[in-house]
Amino acid sequence: MRDVAIVAFSQTGHRRSSEELSEVEMLMPVLHDVLGRTGLRTGDIGFTCSGSSDYLAGRAFSFTMALDGVGAWPPISESHVEMDGAWALYEAWVKLLTGDADTALVYAYGKSSPGSVRDVLTRQLDPYYIAPLWPDAVAVAALQAQALIDAEHTSERELAGIAARSRTAASANPHAQLRGPMAQGDYVVRPLRTGDCPPVSDGAAAVILAAGDRARELCERPAWIRGMDHRIESHSLGVRDLTESPSTRLAAERAGAFERPVDTAELHAPFTSQEVVLRRALKLDDTVTVNPSGGALAANPVMAAGLIRLGEAAARVHTGASDRALAHATSGPCLQQNLVAVLEGEPHVR
């Protein structure tokens, strides 16, 4: 297969509300910045792919408006996924592997502030048995957290420690929304407190992929994608063991994550309890730096947070802070769908 790398990454400063900005206005600075990092122009990009949600936007085919920010004339090769942007990156990666393009632009965005994202996410649930009950995203995550506590895999005190570590790490991230020590707060849905849950976030992110020598021309130390895979679990929560994530483990195995140790892991865990599940599935011990960016607990733009995990992992490879990094993205309730990528840098920063 061709060698494909992430050569540039950019994201917005994530905010609780950006109602004064349209999706296009929010996205354009990110697109200009990521292209500027490589010196590429829109016409130099061989393939463009995006991830977003019409449910969040409240209108059908909302992604077509975002193309105004990209520039769709002259006509471009373009695609879209109604998923987190991490899956758009997967599609672009496959496109480059086939040799149909040498460069790709991937972007994602989400505005959660105009409505109740907790209610919107209920539309992901099984439409026959679970969705009619209207359990929101926090209530469903609380079921998973309680199952972990009952199985003695974690405790409320350990969950509080995950929240504190994540937001302390975010203090060094200028794009993070929540930084530094904060109280766990009151229960939202027991056993999850305010600090165990992600903030409502508006934001966008973009990456550029390039193949082979083109990647080396565009970036001093490309983050080579050594493997990537995604798997899905049952739609019905009642037939799953919520304390385990076999789809994450299988995706990691297929991506080659267990072949050699990783030094960094960016995990898409919007709730503290989900980090516990992912650490166990991915066999991550204390030698691995987990979520040095602060993760989704510091900023959680729906539909972009998974792509940001890949971008943050790649950025650490670019700077030499990491040699072999794992990036994870999820979609659906209780880690239903999971994508794992392994990124590597060449031996020395040039």
C-alpha distance (Angstrom), angle and dihedral (degrees) to the residues before:
residue distance angle dihedral
M1 . . .
R2 3.80 . .
D3 3.78 118.5 .
V4 3.80 109.7 -111.7
A5 3.80 125.5 -174.1
I6 3.77 141.9 -176.7
V7 3.80 103.4 -117.4
A8 3.82 102.4 174.5
F9 3.80 139.4 19.6
S10 3.79 133.6 -173.7
Q11 3.79 135.7 170.1
T12 3.78 140.4 176.4
G13 3.75 125.5 -107.3
H14 3.80 98.2 -97.4
R15 3.78 118.3 -125.8
R16 3.78 138.6 -176.5
S17 3.78 90.1 -120.9
S18 3.79 136.5 13.6
E19 3.80 97.3 167.4
E20 3.80 90.9 143.1
L21 3.82 89.9 62.9
S22 3.79 128.7 68.4
E23 3.78 119.6 -138.9
V24 3.81 89.4 -101.5
E25 3.83 92.7 51.2
M26 3.79 90.2 48.4
L27 3.78 93.0 48.1
M28 3.81 103.6 42.6
P29 3.84 98.5 73.2
V30 3.81 89.4 51.6
L31 3.80 92.6 50.9
H32 3.81 92.1 47.8
D33 3.80 91.0 48.3
V34 3.81 96.7 49.0
L35 3.80 91.9 47.5
G36 3.80 90.5 46.5
R37 3.81 90.7 55.4
T38 3.80 89.7 62.7
G39 3.79 100.5 31.0
L40 3.79 90.1 -121.5
R41 3.78 126.3 140.2
T42 3.80 126.5 -146.2
G43 3.78 90.3 -102.0
D44 3.82 90.5 57.5
I45 3.81 92.9 61.2
G46 3.79 114.3 99.5
F47 3.82 97.9 -163.4
T48 3.81 135.3 13.1
C49 3.80 125.3 -161.0
S50 3.81 130.8 174.3
G51 3.78 140.2 -171.7
S52 3.81 126.6 -150.5
S53 3.81 142.9 127.5
D54 3.79 128.7 -109.1
Y55 3.81 88.2 -159.7
L56 3.79 90.9 63.0
A57 3.79 92.7 44.4
G58 3.79 92.3 46.0
R59 3.80 95.0 -134.8
A60 3.78 138.9 80.9
F61 3.81 121.6 -100.0
S62 3.80 90.4 6.9
F63 3.81 90.7 157.7
T64 3.80 90.6 72.6
M65 3.81 89.4 70.1
A66 3.79 90.5 55.9
L67 3.78 89.4 59.0
D68 3.81 86.6 72.7
G69 3.79 85.9 70.9
V70 3.80 92.2 50.9
G71 3.77 97.7 44.6
A72 3.80 112.5 -118.9
W73 3.81 96.8 -164.9
P74 2.97 124.7 113.7
P75 3.85 85.3 39.8
I76 3.80 115.4 -90.3
S77 3.81 134.5 -159.9
E78 3.80 101.3 -105.1
S79 3.79 141.5 166.3
H80 3.80 138.2 173.6
V81 3.80 137.9 -154.8
E82 3.80 125.5 -156.9
M83 3.80 87.1 -136.3
D84 3.75 141.5 79.3
G85 3.80 111.8 -56.6
A86 3.81 89.9 -108.7
W87 3.81 87.2 76.6
A88 3.80 89.9 49.2
L89 3.81 86.7 55.0
Y90 3.80 89.1 51.8
E91 3.81 90.6 53.8
A92 3.80 91.4 48.3
W93 3.81 91.0 48.0
V94 3.82 90.5 54.2
K95 3.81 89.7 47.8
L96 3.80 91.1 54.9
L97 3.81 91.9 45.0
T98 3.80 89.5 58.7
G99 3.80 91.2 55.6
D100 3.81 93.5 -119.9
A101 3.81 90.2 122.8
D102 3.81 138.8 12.8
T103 3.82 97.9 -154.0
A104 3.80 134.3 32.8
L105 3.80 136.4 -172.3
V106 3.80 116.0 -147.7
Y107 3.79 123.1 -174.9
A108 3.79 139.5 166.2
Y109 3.77 136.6 -176.5
G110 3.76 141.5 178.0
K111 3.79 137.7 -174.4
S112 3.79 110.8 -159.9
S113 3.80 97.3 164.6
P114 3.84 101.1 79.9
G115 3.84 92.8 66.8
S116 3.79 142.9 7.7
V117 3.79 106.1 -68.1
R118 3.82 89.4 -170.7
D119 3.80 89.2 63.2
V120 3.81 95.3 39.4
L121 3.81 91.2 57.0
T122 3.81 90.9 58.1
R123 3.82 85.7 77.7
Q124 3.81 87.4 72.7
L125 3.79 91.6 64.9
D126 3.80 129.0 98.9
P127 3.83 102.0 -74.9
Y128 3.82 95.9 -145.2
Y129 3.79 106.8 46.1
I130 3.81 111.0 11.5
A131 3.81 110.7 26.0
P132 3.85 93.7 59.5
L133 3.83 87.6 61.6
W134 3.85 89.7 57.4
P135 3.80 98.8 -141.1
D136 3.78 104.7 175.3
A137 3.79 126.5 -135.2
V138 3.81 94.8 -93.1
A139 3.82 93.3 48.1
V140 3.81 91.4 52.0
A141 3.82 91.4 47.2
A142 3.81 88.9 49.6
L143 3.82 89.7 58.2
Q144 3.79 88.3 56.1
A145 3.80 92.8 46.3
Q146 3.81 92.2 50.3
A147 3.80 90.8 48.9
L148 3.82 89.2 54.1
I149 3.81 91.9 49.4
D150 3.80 92.2 47.0
A151 3.81 89.3 51.2
E152 3.84 89.1 50.1
H153 3.80 92.5 -121.3
T154 3.80 91.2 126.0
S155 3.79 144.4 -8.4
E156 3.78 136.8 -139.8
R157 3.80 88.4 -102.3
E158 3.81 92.1 54.8
L159 3.81 90.6 47.7
A160 3.80 89.2 53.5
G161 3.81 88.6 52.4
I162 3.82 91.1 54.2
A163 3.81 90.4 51.4
A164 3.81 92.3 48.7
R165 3.81 93.3 47.8
S166 3.79 93.2 48.5
R167 3.78 95.6 50.2
T168 3.78 93.0 43.6
A169 3.82 88.9 53.3
A170 3.81 88.6 49.9
S171 3.80 89.9 62.0
A172 3.81 88.0 83.4
N173 3.81 92.8 48.5
P174 3.82 112.9 87.4
H175 3.80 91.0 -163.5
A176 3.81 96.0 55.0
Q177 3.77 119.2 110.2
L178 3.82 100.1 -153.8
R179 3.80 120.1 39.1
G180 3.76 139.2 175.7
P181 3.79 133.2 4.7
M182 3.78 117.5 -21.4
A183 3.78 136.8 167.3
Q184 3.79 117.9 -97.0
G185 3.79 88.7 -125.8
D186 3.77 128.7 -160.1
Y187 3.78 127.2 -32.3
V188 3.79 114.3 -81.1
V189 3.80 93.0 -177.0
R190 3.80 113.9 -13.2
P191 3.03 124.9 -74.3
L192 3.83 91.2 18.2
R193 3.79 117.3 80.6
T194 3.79 127.6 -167.4
G195 3.80 91.3 -89.9
D196 3.81 91.7 54.8
C197 3.81 91.9 59.4
P198 3.80 131.5 73.4
P199 3.80 122.3 -109.5
V200 3.78 120.7 -108.9
S201 3.79 101.6 -100.6
D202 3.79 139.8 -173.1
G203 3.77 115.8 -160.5
A204 3.79 151.8 117.5
A205 3.80 139.1 -138.6
A206 3.79 138.8 -170.5
V207 3.79 138.1 -169.5
I208 3.79 134.8 -172.8
L209 3.79 122.1 -139.6
A210 3.77 125.1 -161.0
A211 3.80 135.0 179.2
G212 3.80 131.1 -128.2
D213 3.78 119.3 -40.8
R214 3.80 90.4 -1.5
A215 3.78 88.0 67.1
R216 3.80 91.8 52.4
E217 3.81 90.1 51.0
L218 3.80 91.7 53.9
C219 3.81 101.0 41.4
E220 3.80 134.4 33.0
R221 3.80 92.3 -141.0
P222 3.82 112.9 15.6
A223 3.80 119.5 -156.4
W224 3.81 99.5 -125.1
I225 3.79 115.8 -148.9
R226 3.81 101.8 -132.3
G227 3.78 93.8 177.4
M228 3.79 141.6 -12.5
D229 3.78 132.9 -176.3
H230 3.79 139.0 160.6
R231 3.80 131.6 -156.7
I232 3.79 137.1 -177.0
E233 3.80 135.0 -143.0
S234 3.78 131.8 -153.5
H235 3.79 118.0 -57.6
S236 3.81 89.4 -136.7
L237 3.79 114.0 81.5
G238 3.79 90.9 -158.8
V239 3.81 94.6 68.8
R240 3.82 95.5 47.8
D241 3.79 131.8 84.6
L242 3.80 98.4 -128.4
T243 3.81 91.9 -160.7
E244 3.81 91.3 65.4
S245 3.81 135.4 55.0
P246 3.81 109.0 -159.8
S247 3.82 90.9 166.9
T248 3.82 90.4 59.4
R249 3.78 91.3 48.3
L250 3.81 92.5 48.7
A251 3.80 93.2 46.3
A252 3.81 89.7 50.4
E253 3.79 91.5 48.9
R254 3.81 92.2 50.2
A255 3.81 90.6 46.7
G256 3.81 91.2 53.8
A257 3.80 95.8 -114.4
F258 3.80 93.4 141.1
E259 3.79 96.3 49.6
R260 3.81 92.7 84.6
P261 3.80 133.4 1.2
V262 3.79 120.1 -87.8
D263 3.79 122.9 -141.9
T264 3.82 98.4 -156.2
A265 3.80 133.7 35.7
E266 3.79 125.5 -171.4
L267 3.80 105.1 -164.7
H268 3.79 123.9 -167.7
A269 3.80 95.8 -138.2
P270 3.82 110.3 147.5
F271 3.83 90.0 -179.8
T272 3.79 125.7 48.2
S273 3.80 91.1 -126.2
Q274 3.79 90.8 59.0
E275 3.80 91.5 59.9
V276 3.81 87.7 59.1
V277 3.82 90.9 54.6
L278 3.81 93.3 45.7
R279 3.80 95.1 47.3
R280 3.80 89.7 54.7
A281 3.80 93.9 45.2
L282 3.82 93.0 48.0
K283 3.82 95.3 41.3
L284 3.80 93.1 -125.7
D285 3.79 116.5 171.1
D286 3.80 132.4 -174.5
T287 3.82 92.2 -81.0
V288 3.82 89.4 72.5
T289 3.80 120.2 81.3
V290 3.80 104.5 -131.6
N291 3.80 121.2 -156.8
P292 3.81 99.2 -16.4
S293 3.82 86.4 174.3
G294 3.80 91.8 59.6
G295 3.79 92.9 -105.5
A296 3.79 127.3 -135.8
L297 3.81 90.8 -37.2
A298 3.81 87.8 70.7
A299 3.83 97.4 42.1
N300 3.79 127.9 -0.6
P301 3.82 114.1 -178.1
V302 3.79 100.9 178.1
M303 3.82 111.7 -122.4
A304 3.83 92.0 17.1
A305 3.83 103.4 54.5
G306 3.82 93.8 83.3
L307 3.80 93.3 48.8
I308 3.80 87.7 49.5
R309 3.80 89.9 57.1
L310 3.82 89.6 57.9
G311 3.79 90.9 44.0
E312 3.81 93.9 49.5
A313 3.81 91.6 48.5
A314 3.81 90.3 48.8
A315 3.80 91.5 48.3
R316 3.81 90.4 57.4
V317 3.80 89.8 51.5
H318 3.81 90.1 49.0
T319 3.81 92.0 55.2
G320 3.80 95.3 42.4
A321 3.82 93.4 -113.1
S322 3.81 88.4 119.8
D323 3.80 133.5 31.3
R324 3.80 99.3 -174.8
A325 3.79 119.9 18.4
L326 3.77 135.0 178.6
A327 3.80 121.1 -146.2
H328 3.79 125.4 -167.6
A329 3.79 133.5 -169.6
T330 3.79 130.3 -176.2
S331 3.78 139.1 -167.6
G332 3.79 133.1 -175.8
P333 3.81 130.8 30.6
C334 3.80 120.9 -36.7
L335 3.81 95.8 -2.7
Q336 3.80 94.0 -52.3
Q337 3.82 96.0 158.9
N338 3.79 122.3 31.6
L339 3.80 135.5 -174.6
V340 3.80 124.0 -168.9
A341 3.80 127.4 -170.3
V342 3.79 131.0 -178.0
L343 3.81 117.0 -147.6
E344 3.79 126.2 -168.7
G345 3.78 135.9 -175.4
E346 3.77 125.9 -145.7
P347 3.82 114.3 -98.7
H348 3.81 99.1 -90.0
V349 3.78 137.6 19.6
R350 3.80 106.3 -112.2
